[in-house]
Amino acid sequence: MTEKLTAIPLAKPPFGVLKTHSADKYAAVYINGKYYGHNDEFDNFAQGLLLPPGDYEVRIEPLNGTPVVKKVTVVADKTVVVE
């Protein structure tokens, strides 16, 4: 069996940065209903998720506890923090 991979186009700037903070570093992070990773991947000075400017719904679901759901607006060259 063979499969041919095709490159997808690179995203073009401008971007904003989304960071998350939660006591549970393994809390799942969803953006507009799509899983993006664990809180630990987006919560320190060197990490964040680059997103095009726009409105997003961010959900942080800890292993134990109540999920946090917030609507945020990402602005080019700015950082938004969801806690």
C-alpha positions, 0 to 999 in steps of 0.5 A: 500500500502506498500513500502520497502526502501533499503539503498544506499551505502555511498559515500567514501572519498576523497572529495573536497568542493564546495562553491558558492557566489551570491548576491541572497541567493535564487539563484538556484545551479545546478551541471552538470545540476542537481539541488542541492539547493539554494546558501544560503546552500553553501555560508558560512564558515560552509557550502559547498557541498562535491563532489568526485574529478573531473570536474563539470559544476556549474550554479548559477541562481539568481531569477533576473539577468544573470546566472553564468556558470563555469567549475571547477575542484574539488580536494580532501581536497581542497575548490573551490569557484564559484562566 
